[in-house]
Amino acid sequence: MKKALLVLSDGMVFEGKSFGADGETKGEVVFNTSMTGYQEILTDPSYKGQIVTMTYTQMGNYGVNEEDDESAGGPKVEGFVAKECLDYPSNRRSISSLNGYLEKHGVVAIQGIDTRALTRHIRNFGARMGIISTEDLIPESLYEKVRRHPGIGGVDLVRLVTTDKEYKWTERIWRWEYDSSPGKVPVLKKVVVYDFGVKFNILRNLADAGFDITVVPAETPAEAVLEMNPDGIVLSNGPGDPEAVVYGIENVKKLLGRRPVFGICLGHQILGLALGGKTYKLKFGHHGGNHPVMDLLTEKVGITSQNHNYCVDIGSLGTQVRLTHKNLYDGTEEGMEHVELPVFSVQHHPEAGPGPNDSMHLFKRFREMIESNR
Amino acid sequence: MPKRDDLKKILLIGSGPIVIGQACEFDYSGAQACKALREEGYEVVLVNSNPATIMTDPEMADITYIEPLTTGIIELIIERERPDALLPTMGGQTALNLTVELAEAGILERYGVELIGAKLHAIKKAEDRELFKDAMARIGLDVPRSSAVKRIKEGLDVVGYVGFPAILRPAFTLGGTGGAVAYNLEEYRELLENALKLSPVSQVLVEESVLGWKEYELEVMRDGNDNVVIICSIENFDPMGIHTGDSITVAPAQTLSDKEYQRMRDASIAVIREIGVDTGGSNIQFALNPEDGKMVIIEMNPRVSRSSALASKATGFPIAKIAAKLAVGLNLNEIPNDITRETPASFEPAIDYVVTKIPRFAFEKFPEADPTLTTQMKSVGEVMSIGRTFKESLQKALRSLEADSYGLEEKIAEPDVIKEKLKTPNSERIWYIAQAFREGLRVEEVHEITRIDPWFLNNIREIVELENEIRCSQPATPAPPLLYKAKSWGFSDRRIAGLTGLKEADIRGTRKKLGMRANG
């Protein structure tokens, strides 16, 4: 195995072994605490611009399969960091090793470093830019390269991951193939999904909730969406700084009050900005599958899947929205609903993939909101 | 919910004597429960027949009875103490069985003692095979298919539904005489005929075989507001057919993708709700067919168990303590997490290491016992280790056994003996697996014989391969990069010394000079 280096913009250097593809890559280094689901994480478009470190140490155990991708065309991360990648997958659904998959898709990855030390560093000092290289093995030189990188704040990364053209979606959520069929859901409501970097599991969950789904590019004008006459609009998850998605914010402003809206993650942030609120960046973000979130109405706590660096300052929205969900780890705001309009959104990922299915009922809630709205 | 103020005095039943299959883990849970309940201001009455426990130390409970664990004695204690509630889930199967007897004899009702944690109907639903089967069917989960058969003709219908291989268990025979596995119809007809003859009541239970399937466990907690969290997933190194207490087990689960893990998580939540454990911890065991992904529920313990003690140590989440607090009405989000102190207990531990448990056997003390591992537990204890990787964790656990082993030492034996040691589960199998790789067996072959998941076997194969590299460096200390790799894979100094022909002190000295020590 070839040597590889990871250098952070503050000068921290980690030496390890290369896996995946050879090369050099830059991105904001974040850590994810999920113990399963590396394939979903790698292919989650919200990680565009970022290098993901897994805190769990054993990667590649169950290989990579055909069904668990969260986007088309392979990984979206800029790079991948693991304690150990094991090259002998053992799972009946596996069609490739993780190493082979990363290599095929040109993802530069490093293993054999002290990922615990890296994680602690990010937690103490915040997420920062990093560079992984298998070609240039001179720390000083890598440090210069990463220091010159302007970072990903204020950059519109959505353009890099959104679909080129509109498409329809019908695939349902994953089930064991011999399970008795879940049965057909009557498809009565039409939904348009704004693709800011949508995860397939959002679309799969909408299909399970009985929606006729059309996915549109992020820059589709509000007028064009209204012309399609949907019953509801979903604002998807996506990468980066919400303030940079100016066109998204402008379009959502025009849609509010015209159709019921459901926002997820970046979609929630864009909604917050469209309503005139503010967003702020977290120190090291929330990336993992074990965050407790309380539904303030029922006081029920769900364990949620999370992946975000920015938050909506719901207080900045005044009395037009109600806070509906709260993160019990750090008290951050996790969801809101408009007091008058049929509009609600959550910061976490009810679609899971990876992570717990505790919040999947939100897709049904969206459908019910649409039904009661007519 | 705030904690209940209608309860003042709570009775806790201990687990009695330490026996094989039920050891000090229930002393740990009982002691934790005493502390937790008193911390919340309740008066605790403890009864246990075993004075050689921590929980019976004078300062643990408010009032301690060291008396035989029988319904008659407990009734006298209840009559005298008049507790408001009984917490039955901390003293293992002994306490749970006794509670069922007390409830069914009407004693709890007579003295107005409320069962907290798990109610009678939940305990019975989890413990009674038929009730459990029906409950699982209601929530669409599979259990191993089975049916009682009295005639050959009936048996032929039943096997069509059970499938092959089918296990035959004649009813009321001593020590399971006549039990057999049939792999095809011809065998089945013959074995069934024999089994029916052997059973004094001519009845045979025909059951779907899950031997060799992968075994998993999930530790689940539920509070009074119906919030459920999974504390830990455990994957057994040894496949189905060996008692969990005698299996090498690993946390978290290693070979499940997220979709498969979430399927198991969802099933666990459905099980704890359907069985109706109001508050507290439960342990749910699954078998998974690696060929087609079929998942069946093996059993559910509606109480703190051996595995919850392991899961508590593996994750830092004190299951017994939290379960006691949930039983008096607190919710998970109202209890602080012991480790962070800032966040609540309503979360799922995410760990950045691998935990390995290896059972400790003492067959030398029981010369007449059959050392073959079966579904009846034979280990007398266990060790648990934490390592950043499975390899490190495994090798650390081996060293902790105090069985004069410092790693995967050689087992010099004939090929036939090695294969036999792989085939019939025994307490030394892990060392024979390593030996099999030294003798040139391939992972596929060892898997074929043992049904142990290839992921675990490949890890052991790599340990054996690294041994060879270390051996090649003799008679010198391995070069620093190799030494570092060996240490991070959990090789002991002593084992490295053995492989290089040096002394343990030499390896340690070299390491010290290099400043090479454990740091994660």
Interface residues (C-beta under 8 A of the other chain):
Chain A: T33 S34 M35 T36 G37 Q39 E40 T55 Y56 T57 Q58 N61 Y62 N65 E67 D68 K83 E84 L86 Y88 P89 S90 N91 R92 R93 D114 T115 R116 A117 T119 W174 W176 E177 Y178 S180 G288 G289 N290 H291 P292 M294 E299 K300 V301 I303 L328 Y329 A352 G353 P354 G355 P356 N357
Chain B: G140 N225 D226 N227 V229 I230 P252 A253 Q254 T255 L256 S257 D258 K259 E260 Y261 Q262 R263 R265 D266 P290 E291 D292 G293 K294 M295 N331 L332 N333 T343 P344 S346 F347 E348 P349 A350 I351 D352 Y353 V354 R388 T389 F390 V443 D453 P454 W455 N458 N459 N519 G520
